[in-house]
Amino acid sequence: MNVVFLELEAWERPYLEERLPAGHQYTFLEQPVCADNAGLLAACDVLSPFIFSRVSKEVLASAAQLKLISTRSTGFDHIDLAAAKARGIQIANVPEYGSNTVAEHTFALLLALSRRIIPAYIRTRGGRFTTIGLRGFDLRGKVLGVIGTGNIGLHVIRMALSFGMVVIAYDPFPRQTLADVLGFQYCTFDELLGKSDVVTLHCPATPQNKHLINAETLTKMRRGTVILNTSRGSLINTHDLLAALHSGHISGAGLDVLDGEGAIKEDVELRKDIAREELLAAVDAHRLLTREDVIVTPHNAFNSEESVRRILDTTAKNIRSFCETGKAANLVNA
């Protein structure tokens, strides 16, 4: 079996080598899919990318022997599912690696916004010890609206309740028993938008969810609402969010992901398939970076020592299962 790993840090290679099945050929690369490594895919049986490799129809066409894509992520919107299905290529993911990790990052963003941590830090680093303009707000008593109550959303809910927040949630597949046990309430999507002081997104990137937060849904929110997104950038229309921030209708945003973030990466000049829509989103994303009422982190919510090791462990398990049985563990297109 010829297995190619993309987007790996140097320390991850020996870690994986200890856990992968012996007797196969492994190639470990630091870059995502690009012109420089596309030739390696021709003889590749198993491909393991991370989120910044766009596994498009064209990429799949260059990998004639490909049988499995084992992405080192929960989401798989960076893979052309239809093209993979047409080829009979299995796709495996990492369904659970760090619900608590992403939830903790979500609250780090919220606390940084609510207590004005970033401007306070910048000010004191410059030698100015004054609190003028740094007044924040308490979380206790505020209404947190959680969109998506999967594992990450539930961790966020537990944390919010420990802060004394009131939690409401929307999910097309409500988990009422957990709501009763934890002490939060489900409501409709529009009710959540209208009642929340803070809205946090924990749902997948699907065609139905694209630009879930847009000009129309933003107007349904309370004036002064804070928005958090540690899920996928495509959930928010960046242009509409900028307009809402500029008008003051939205008071702040904590974003670990951005629409069009792939076009912001340093390897953009190597990619030939960036759509105009993605480029425009990237331009708006750059405008977000200049705002004091917005905190942007570089898709880093997953990035703890513990969660990255869990990702590698599960990926090795997926590939081992495929090599031994012909069927990968954690298939998303079984």
MIKOLDREN-706379 format. One record per residue (C-alpha): residue in three letters; x, y, z. Coordinates in Angstrom, 1 decimal. Example, Ala and Ser with C-alpha at 12.3 -4.5 7.8 and 13.67 -1.06 7.14 Angstrom:
% residues 2
<aa = ALA&px = 12.3&py = -4.5&pz = 7.8>
<aa = SER&px = 13.7&py = -1.1&pz = 7.1>
***
This chain:
% residues 334
<aa = MET&px = 0.0&py = 0.0&pz = 0.0>
<aa = ASN&px = 1.3&py = 3.5&pz = -0.9>
<aa = VAL&px = 0.2&py = 6.0&pz = 1.8>
<aa = VAL&px = 0.7&py = 9.7&pz = 1.4>
<aa = PHE&px = 0.3&py = 12.1&pz = 4.4>
<aa = LEU&px = -0.1&py = 15.9&pz = 3.8>
<aa = GLU&px = 0.2&py = 18.9&pz = 6.1>
<aa = LEU&px = 2.3&py = 17.2&pz = 8.8>
<aa = GLU&px = 4.5&py = 18.8&pz = 11.4>
<aa = ALA&px = 7.9&py = 17.2&pz = 11.8>
<aa = TRP&px = 7.2&py = 15.5&pz = 15.2>
<aa = GLU&px = 4.0&py = 13.8&pz = 13.8>
<aa = ARG&px = 6.0&py = 11.5&pz = 11.4>
<aa = PRO&px = 7.7&py = 9.4&pz = 14.1>
<aa = TYR&px = 4.5&py = 9.4&pz = 16.2>
<aa = LEU&px = 2.6&py = 7.9&pz = 13.2>
<aa = GLU&px = 5.3&py = 5.5&pz = 12.3>
<aa = GLU&px = 5.0&py = 3.8&pz = 15.7>
<aa = ARG&px = 1.3&py = 3.3&pz = 15.1>
<aa = LEU&px = 0.9&py = 2.5&pz = 11.4>
<aa = PRO&px = 1.0&py = -1.1&pz = 10.1>
<aa = ALA&px = 4.3&py = -2.3&pz = 8.9>
<aa = GLY&px = 5.0&py = -3.4&pz = 5.3>
<aa = HIS&px = 3.6&py = -0.4&pz = 3.5>
<aa = GLN&px = 5.2&py = 2.6&pz = 1.8>
<aa = TYR&px = 4.7&py = 5.9&pz = 3.6>
<aa = THR&px = 5.4&py = 9.4&pz = 2.4>
<aa = PHE&px = 5.2&py = 12.3&pz = 4.8>
<aa = LEU&px = 4.8&py = 15.9&pz = 3.5>
<aa = GLU&px = 4.5&py = 19.3&pz = 5.2>
<aa = GLN&px = 2.6&py = 20.9&pz = 2.4>
<aa = PRO&px = -1.0&py = 20.6&pz = 1.4>
<aa = VAL&px = -2.0&py = 19.4&pz = -2.1>
<aa = CYS&px = -0.1&py = 21.6&pz = -4.6>
<aa = ALA&px = 1.6&py = 21.5&pz = -7.9>
<aa = ASP&px = 4.9&py = 20.4&pz = -6.3>
<aa = ASN&px = 3.5&py = 17.2&pz = -4.8>
<aa = ALA&px = 0.7&py = 16.4&pz = -7.2>
<aa = GLY&px = 2.9&py = 13.8&pz = -9.0>
<aa = LEU&px = 3.1&py = 11.7&pz = -5.9>
<aa = LEU&px = -0.6&py = 11.1&pz = -5.9>
<aa = ALA&px = -0.5&py = 9.1&pz = -9.2>
<aa = ALA&px = 0.6&py = 5.9&pz = -7.3>
<aa = CYS&px = -1.1&py = 6.7&pz = -4.0>
<aa = ASP&px = -3.5&py = 4.2&pz = -2.6>
<aa = VAL&px = -4.3&py = 6.1&pz = 0.6>
<aa = LEU&px = -4.3&py = 9.8&pz = 1.1>
<aa = SER&px = -4.4&py = 11.5&pz = 4.5>
<aa = PRO&px = -4.9&py = 15.3&pz = 4.2>
<aa = PHE&px = -5.7&py = 18.0&pz = 6.7>
<aa = ILE&px = -8.3&py = 20.7&pz = 6.2>
<aa = PHE&px = -6.2&py = 23.0&pz = 3.9>
<aa = SER&px = -5.8&py = 20.4&pz = 1.2>
<aa = ARG&px = -8.6&py = 20.9&pz = -1.4>
<aa = VAL&px = -9.2&py = 17.3&pz = -2.6>
<aa = SER&px = -11.1&py = 18.4&pz = -5.7>
<aa = LYS&px = -12.3&py = 16.4&pz = -8.7>
<aa = GLU&px = -9.2&py = 17.3&pz = -10.5>
<aa = VAL&px = -6.9&py = 16.1&pz = -7.7>
<aa = LEU&px = -8.8&py = 12.8&pz = -7.5>
<aa = ALA&px = -8.5&py = 12.4&pz = -11.3>
<aa = SER&px = -4.7&py = 12.6&pz = -10.9>
<aa = ALA&px = -4.8&py = 9.8&pz = -8.3>
<aa = ALA&px = -5.8&py = 6.8&pz = -10.4>
<aa = GLN&px = -5.1&py = 4.2&pz = -7.7>
<aa = LEU&px = -6.6&py = 6.1&pz = -4.8>
<aa = LYS&px = -8.9&py = 3.9&pz = -2.6>
<aa = LEU&px = -9.1&py = 5.7&pz = 0.7>
<aa = ILE&px = -9.0&py = 9.3&pz = 1.9>
<aa = SER&px = -8.5&py = 9.4&pz = 5.7>
<aa = THR&px = -8.8&py = 13.1&pz = 6.6>
<aa = ARG&px = -7.4&py = 14.2&pz = 9.9>
<aa = SER&px = -10.5&py = 16.2&pz = 10.7>
<aa = THR&px = -14.1&py = 15.8&pz = 11.7>
<aa = GLY&px = -15.3&py = 17.9&pz = 8.8>
<aa = PHE&px = -14.9&py = 16.7&pz = 5.2>
<aa = ASP&px = -16.1&py = 19.7&pz = 3.2>
<aa = HIS&px = -12.6&py = 20.0&pz = 1.6>
<aa = ILE&px = -13.2&py = 16.8&pz = -0.2>
<aa = ASP&px = -15.3&py = 16.4&pz = -3.4>
<aa = LEU&px = -17.7&py = 13.7&pz = -2.0>
<aa = ALA&px = -19.5&py = 13.2&pz = -5.3>
<aa = ALA&px = -16.3&py = 12.6&pz = -7.3>
<aa = ALA&px = -15.0&py = 10.2&pz = -4.6>
<aa = LYS&px = -18.3&py = 8.3&pz = -4.6>
<aa = ALA&px = -18.2&py = 8.0&pz = -8.4>
<aa = ARG&px = -14.8&py = 6.4&pz = -8.1>
<aa = GLY&px = -15.7&py = 4.2&pz = -5.1>
<aa = ILE&px = -13.2&py = 5.9&pz = -2.9>
<aa = GLN&px = -13.7&py = 5.4&pz = 0.8>
<aa = ILE&px = -13.6&py = 8.5&pz = 3.0>
<aa = ALA&px = -12.8&py = 8.2&pz = 6.7>
<aa = ASN&px = -12.7&py = 11.0&pz = 9.3>
<aa = VAL&px = -11.9&py = 11.6&pz = 13.0>
<aa = PRO&px = -15.4&py = 11.9&pz = 14.5>
<aa = GLU&px = -14.2&py = 12.8&pz = 18.0>
<aa = TYR&px = -10.9&py = 14.2&pz = 19.0>
<aa = GLY&px = -11.4&py = 17.3&pz = 21.2>
<aa = SER&px = -14.9&py = 18.4&pz = 21.9>
<aa = ASN&px = -13.6&py = 19.9&pz = 25.2>
<aa = THR&px = -10.6&py = 21.4&pz = 23.3>
<aa = VAL&px = -12.8&py = 23.4&pz = 20.8>
<aa = ALA&px = -15.3&py = 24.3&pz = 23.5>
<aa = GLU&px = -12.5&py = 25.7&pz = 25.7>
<aa = HIS&px = -11.3&py = 27.8&pz = 22.7>
<aa = THR&px = -14.8&py = 29.1&pz = 22.2>
<aa = PHE&px = -14.9&py = 30.3&pz = 25.7>
<aa = ALA&px = -11.4&py = 31.8&pz = 25.4>
<aa = LEU&px = -12.7&py = 33.9&pz = 22.5>
<aa = LEU&px = -15.9&py = 34.9&pz = 24.5>
<aa = LEU&px = -13.9&py = 35.9&pz = 27.6>
<aa = ALA&px = -11.4&py = 37.8&pz = 25.6>
<aa = LEU&px = -14.3&py = 39.8&pz = 24.0>
<aa = SER&px = -16.3&py = 40.2&pz = 27.2>
<aa = ARG&px = -13.4&py = 41.5&pz = 29.2>
<aa = ARG&px = -11.6&py = 43.4&pz = 26.4>
<aa = ILE&px = -8.4&py = 41.3&pz = 27.0>
<aa = ILE&px = -6.7&py = 42.0&pz = 23.7>
<aa = PRO&px = -6.8&py = 45.8&pz = 23.8>
<aa = ALA&px = -6.0&py = 45.7&pz = 27.5>
<aa = TYR&px = -2.9&py = 43.6&pz = 26.8>
<aa = ILE&px = -1.8&py = 45.8&pz = 23.9>
<aa = ARG&px = -2.2&py = 48.9&pz = 26.0>
<aa = THR&px = -0.3&py = 47.7&pz = 29.0>
<aa = ARG&px = 2.5&py = 46.3&pz = 26.8>
<aa = GLY&px = 2.8&py = 49.9&pz = 25.6>
<aa = GLY&px = 3.2&py = 51.1&pz = 29.1>
<aa = ARG&px = -0.3&py = 52.6&pz = 29.5>
<aa = PHE&px = -2.0&py = 51.5&pz = 32.7>
<aa = THR&px = -5.5&py = 53.0&pz = 32.3>
<aa = THR&px = -8.9&py = 51.3&pz = 32.2>
<aa = ILE&px = -10.6&py = 54.0&pz = 30.1>
<aa = GLY&px = -12.4&py = 52.3&pz = 27.2>
<aa = LEU&px = -11.8&py = 48.8&pz = 28.6>
<aa = ARG&px = -15.1&py = 48.2&pz = 30.4>
<aa = GLY&px = -16.5&py = 44.7&pz = 29.6>
<aa = PHE&px = -19.6&py = 42.8&pz = 30.6>
<aa = ASP&px = -20.4&py = 39.9&pz = 32.9>
<aa = LEU&px = -21.3&py = 36.5&pz = 31.5>
<aa = ARG&px = -23.5&py = 35.7&pz = 34.5>
<aa = GLY&px = -27.2&py = 36.1&pz = 33.5>
<aa = LYS&px = -26.5&py = 36.6&pz = 29.8>
<aa = VAL&px = -28.4&py = 34.3&pz = 27.3>
<aa = LEU&px = -26.2&py = 32.1&pz = 25.2>
<aa = GLY&px = -27.7&py = 30.7&pz = 22.0>
<aa = VAL&px = -26.0&py = 27.5&pz = 20.9>
<aa = ILE&px = -26.6&py = 26.5&pz = 17.3>
<aa = GLY&px = -25.8&py = 22.8&pz = 17.1>
<aa = THR&px = -25.8&py = 20.5&pz = 20.2>
<aa = GLY&px = -23.4&py = 17.8&pz = 19.2>
<aa = ASN&px = -20.5&py = 16.9&pz = 21.4>
<aa = ILE&px = -18.8&py = 20.3&pz = 21.1>
<aa = GLY&px = -22.0&py = 22.3&pz = 21.6>
<aa = LEU&px = -22.8&py = 20.2&pz = 24.7>
<aa = HIS&px = -19.4&py = 21.0&pz = 26.2>
<aa = VAL&px = -19.9&py = 24.7&pz = 25.5>
<aa = ILE&px = -23.3&py = 24.4&pz = 27.2>
<aa = ARG&px = -21.8&py = 22.9&pz = 30.4>
<aa = MET&px = -19.2&py = 25.6&pz = 30.6>
<aa = ALA&px = -21.8&py = 28.3&pz = 30.0>
<aa = LEU&px = -24.0&py = 27.0&pz = 32.8>
<aa = SER&px = -21.0&py = 27.0&pz = 35.2>
<aa = PHE&px = -20.6&py = 30.7&pz = 34.4>
<aa = GLY&px = -24.3&py = 31.3&pz = 35.4>
<aa = MET&px = -25.4&py = 31.9&pz = 31.8>
<aa = VAL&px = -28.9&py = 31.1&pz = 30.6>
<aa = VAL&px = -28.6&py = 28.6&pz = 27.7>
<aa = ILE&px = -31.0&py = 28.1&pz = 24.8>
<aa = ALA&px = -30.2&py = 25.9&pz = 21.8>
<aa = TYR&px = -31.3&py = 25.0&pz = 18.3>
<aa = ASP&px = -30.7&py = 21.7&pz = 16.6>
<aa = PRO&px = -32.8&py = 20.0&pz = 13.9>
<aa = PHE&px = -32.2&py = 16.8&pz = 16.0>
<aa = PRO&px = -32.7&py = 17.9&pz = 19.6>
<aa = ARG&px = -31.4&py = 15.8&pz = 22.4>
<aa = GLN&px = -34.2&py = 16.5&pz = 24.9>
<aa = THR&px = -33.0&py = 14.1&pz = 27.6>
<aa = LEU&px = -29.7&py = 15.9&pz = 27.8>
<aa = ALA&px = -31.4&py = 19.3&pz = 27.8>
<aa = ASP&px = -33.5&py = 18.1&pz = 30.8>
<aa = VAL&px = -30.4&py = 16.8&pz = 32.6>
<aa = LEU&px = -28.1&py = 19.7&pz = 31.9>
<aa = GLY&px = -30.7&py = 22.4&pz = 32.3>
<aa = PHE&px = -31.0&py = 24.2&pz = 28.9>
<aa = GLN&px = -33.9&py = 24.7&pz = 26.6>
<aa = TYR&px = -34.4&py = 24.0&pz = 22.9>
<aa = CYS&px = -36.2&py = 26.6&pz = 20.8>
<aa = THR&px = -36.7&py = 27.5&pz = 17.2>
<aa = PHE&px = -33.9&py = 29.0&pz = 15.1>
<aa = ASP&px = -35.6&py = 32.5&pz = 15.0>
<aa = GLU&px = -36.3&py = 32.4&pz = 18.7>
<aa = LEU&px = -32.7&py = 31.8&pz = 19.4>
<aa = LEU&px = -31.6&py = 34.7&pz = 17.3>
<aa = GLY&px = -34.0&py = 37.0&pz = 18.9>
<aa = LYS&px = -33.3&py = 36.1&pz = 22.5>
<aa = SER&px = -29.6&py = 35.6&pz = 22.7>
<aa = ASP&px = -26.9&py = 38.0&pz = 23.9>
<aa = VAL&px = -24.2&py = 35.6&pz = 22.5>
<aa = VAL&px = -24.7&py = 33.3&pz = 19.5>
<aa = THR&px = -22.2&py = 30.5&pz = 19.1>
<aa = LEU&px = -22.0&py = 28.1&pz = 16.1>
<aa = HIS&px = -21.3&py = 24.4&pz = 16.4>
<aa = CYS&px = -22.8&py = 22.9&pz = 13.2>
<aa = PRO&px = -21.2&py = 21.3&pz = 10.1>
<aa = ALA&px = -20.5&py = 22.9&pz = 6.8>
<aa = THR&px = -23.3&py = 21.6&pz = 4.5>
<aa = PRO&px = -24.9&py = 23.1&pz = 1.5>
<aa = GLN&px = -28.0&py = 23.8&pz = 3.7>
<aa = ASN&px = -25.8&py = 25.6&pz = 6.3>
<aa = LYS&px = -23.8&py = 27.8&pz = 3.9>
<aa = HIS&px = -24.1&py = 31.4&pz = 5.1>
<aa = LEU&px = -26.5&py = 30.4&pz = 7.9>
<aa = ILE&px = -25.6&py = 33.8&pz = 9.4>
<aa = ASN&px = -26.4&py = 36.4&pz = 6.8>
<aa = ALA&px = -28.0&py = 39.8&pz = 6.4>
<aa = GLU&px = -31.5&py = 38.5&pz = 7.1>
<aa = THR&px = -30.6&py = 36.4&pz = 10.1>
<aa = LEU&px = -28.3&py = 39.1&pz = 11.5>
<aa = THR&px = -31.3&py = 41.6&pz = 11.6>
<aa = LYS&px = -33.2&py = 39.1&pz = 13.7>
<aa = MET&px = -30.6&py = 39.3&pz = 16.5>
<aa = ARG&px = -30.6&py = 41.7&pz = 19.4>
<aa = ARG&px = -28.6&py = 44.9&pz = 19.0>
<aa = GLY&px = -25.3&py = 44.3&pz = 20.6>
<aa = THR&px = -25.2&py = 40.6&pz = 20.1>
<aa = VAL&px = -21.8&py = 38.8&pz = 20.1>
<aa = ILE&px = -21.1&py = 36.1&pz = 17.5>
<aa = LEU&px = -18.7&py = 33.1&pz = 18.0>
<aa = ASN&px = -17.7&py = 30.6&pz = 15.3>
<aa = THR&px = -15.3&py = 27.8&pz = 15.9>
<aa = SER&px = -16.9&py = 25.5&pz = 13.4>
<aa = ARG&px = -16.5&py = 26.3&pz = 9.7>
<aa = GLY&px = -16.1&py = 29.7&pz = 8.0>
<aa = SER&px = -18.8&py = 29.1&pz = 5.4>
<aa = LEU&px = -21.5&py = 29.3&pz = 8.1>
<aa = ILE&px = -21.1&py = 33.1&pz = 8.1>
<aa = ASN&px = -21.4&py = 35.6&pz = 5.2>
<aa = THR&px = -18.4&py = 37.7&pz = 6.0>
<aa = HIS&px = -19.6&py = 40.7&pz = 4.0>
<aa = ASP&px = -22.9&py = 40.8&pz = 5.9>
<aa = LEU&px = -21.1&py = 40.4&pz = 9.3>
<aa = LEU&px = -18.9&py = 43.3&pz = 8.5>
<aa = ALA&px = -21.9&py = 45.5&pz = 7.7>
<aa = ALA&px = -23.6&py = 44.5&pz = 11.0>
<aa = LEU&px = -20.4&py = 45.2&pz = 12.9>
<aa = HIS&px = -20.0&py = 48.6&pz = 11.2>
<aa = SER&px = -23.5&py = 49.6&pz = 12.1>
<aa = GLY&px = -23.1&py = 48.5&pz = 15.7>
<aa = HIS&px = -26.0&py = 46.0&pz = 15.4>
<aa = ILE&px = -23.4&py = 43.3&pz = 16.2>
<aa = SER&px = -21.0&py = 44.3&pz = 19.0>
<aa = GLY&px = -18.3&py = 41.8&pz = 18.5>
<aa = ALA&px = -17.2&py = 38.5&pz = 17.0>
<aa = GLY&px = -14.8&py = 35.8&pz = 18.0>
<aa = LEU&px = -13.8&py = 33.7&pz = 14.9>
<aa = ASP&px = -11.5&py = 30.8&pz = 14.7>
<aa = VAL&px = -12.6&py = 30.2&pz = 11.1>
<aa = LEU&px = -13.3&py = 32.5&pz = 8.1>
<aa = ASP&px = -15.2&py = 32.1&pz = 4.9>
<aa = GLY&px = -12.5&py = 31.9&pz = 2.2>
<aa = GLU&px = -9.8&py = 31.2&pz = 4.7>
<aa = GLY&px = -8.1&py = 28.8&pz = 2.2>
<aa = ALA&px = -7.4&py = 31.8&pz = -0.1>
<aa = ILE&px = -5.6&py = 33.5&pz = 2.8>
<aa = LYS&px = -3.1&py = 30.7&pz = 3.3>
<aa = GLU&px = 0.5&py = 31.4&pz = 2.1>
<aa = ASP&px = 0.2&py = 28.8&pz = -0.6>
<aa = VAL&px = -2.5&py = 30.7&pz = -2.4>
<aa = GLU&px = -0.2&py = 31.3&pz = -5.4>
<aa = LEU&px = 0.0&py = 27.5&pz = -6.0>
<aa = ARG&px = -3.7&py = 27.0&pz = -6.3>
<aa = LYS&px = -5.5&py = 27.4&pz = -9.6>
<aa = ASP&px = -9.0&py = 26.6&pz = -8.5>
<aa = ILE&px = -9.9&py = 29.5&pz = -6.2>
<aa = ALA&px = -13.4&py = 30.7&pz = -7.0>
<aa = ARG&px = -14.2&py = 34.4&pz = -7.3>
<aa = GLU&px = -16.6&py = 34.0&pz = -4.4>
<aa = GLU&px = -13.8&py = 32.6&pz = -2.2>
<aa = LEU&px = -11.5&py = 35.4&pz = -3.2>
<aa = LEU&px = -14.1&py = 38.1&pz = -2.3>
<aa = ALA&px = -14.7&py = 36.4&pz = 1.0>
<aa = ALA&px = -11.0&py = 36.5&pz = 1.7>
<aa = VAL&px = -10.9&py = 40.2&pz = 1.0>
<aa = ASP&px = -13.7&py = 40.7&pz = 3.5>
<aa = ALA&px = -11.9&py = 38.5&pz = 6.0>
<aa = HIS&px = -8.8&py = 40.7&pz = 5.8>
<aa = ARG&px = -11.0&py = 43.7&pz = 6.7>
<aa = LEU&px = -12.2&py = 41.8&pz = 9.7>
<aa = LEU&px = -8.6&py = 41.5&pz = 10.9>
<aa = THR&px = -8.3&py = 45.3&pz = 11.3>
<aa = ARG&px = -11.3&py = 45.6&pz = 13.6>
<aa = GLU&px = -10.9&py = 46.0&pz = 17.4>
<aa = ASP&px = -14.3&py = 44.4&pz = 18.0>
<aa = VAL&px = -13.3&py = 41.2&pz = 16.3>
<aa = ILE&px = -10.9&py = 38.5&pz = 17.4>
<aa = VAL&px = -9.6&py = 36.1&pz = 14.7>
<aa = THR&px = -7.5&py = 33.0&pz = 15.4>
<aa = PRO&px = -6.1&py = 30.9&pz = 12.6>
<aa = HIS&px = -8.3&py = 27.8&pz = 12.7>
<aa = ASN&px = -6.6&py = 26.9&pz = 15.9>
<aa = ALA&px = -9.4&py = 25.7&pz = 18.2>
<aa = PHE&px = -8.4&py = 22.1&pz = 17.7>
<aa = ASN&px = -4.8&py = 22.7&pz = 18.4>
<aa = SER&px = -3.9&py = 21.2&pz = 21.8>
<aa = GLU&px = -1.2&py = 18.6&pz = 22.5>
<aa = GLU&px = -3.9&py = 16.1&pz = 23.6>
<aa = SER&px = -6.3&py = 16.6&pz = 20.7>
<aa = VAL&px = -3.7&py = 16.4&pz = 18.0>
<aa = ARG&px = -2.4&py = 13.1&pz = 19.4>
<aa = ARG&px = -6.0&py = 11.8&pz = 19.4>
<aa = ILE&px = -6.4&py = 12.9&pz = 15.8>
<aa = LEU&px = -3.2&py = 10.9&pz = 14.8>
<aa = ASP&px = -4.3&py = 7.9&pz = 16.9>
<aa = THR&px = -7.7&py = 7.7&pz = 15.1>
<aa = THR&px = -6.1&py = 8.3&pz = 11.7>
<aa = ALA&px = -3.7&py = 5.4&pz = 12.2>
<aa = LYS&px = -6.6&py = 3.3&pz = 13.3>
<aa = ASN&px = -8.5&py = 4.2&pz = 10.2>
<aa = ILE&px = -5.6&py = 3.3&pz = 7.9>
<aa = ARG&px = -4.7&py = 0.1&pz = 9.8>
<aa = SER&px = -8.3&py = -1.1&pz = 9.5>
<aa = PHE&px = -8.3&py = -0.4&pz = 5.8>
<aa = CYS&px = -4.9&py = -2.2&pz = 5.3>
<aa = GLU&px = -6.1&py = -5.3&pz = 7.2>
<aa = THR&px = -9.7&py = -5.6&pz = 6.1>
<aa = GLY&px = -10.2&py = -3.4&pz = 3.1>
<aa = LYS&px = -12.6&py = -1.2&pz = 5.0>
<aa = ALA&px = -11.5&py = 1.8&pz = 7.0>
<aa = ALA&px = -12.8&py = 2.6&pz = 10.4>
<aa = ASN&px = -14.9&py = 5.7&pz = 10.8>
<aa = LEU&px = -16.2&py = 5.8&pz = 7.3>
<aa = VAL&px = -18.4&py = 8.8&pz = 6.4>
<aa = ASN&px = -19.5&py = 7.3&pz = 3.0>
<aa = ALA&px = -20.1&py = 3.7&pz = 3.9>
***
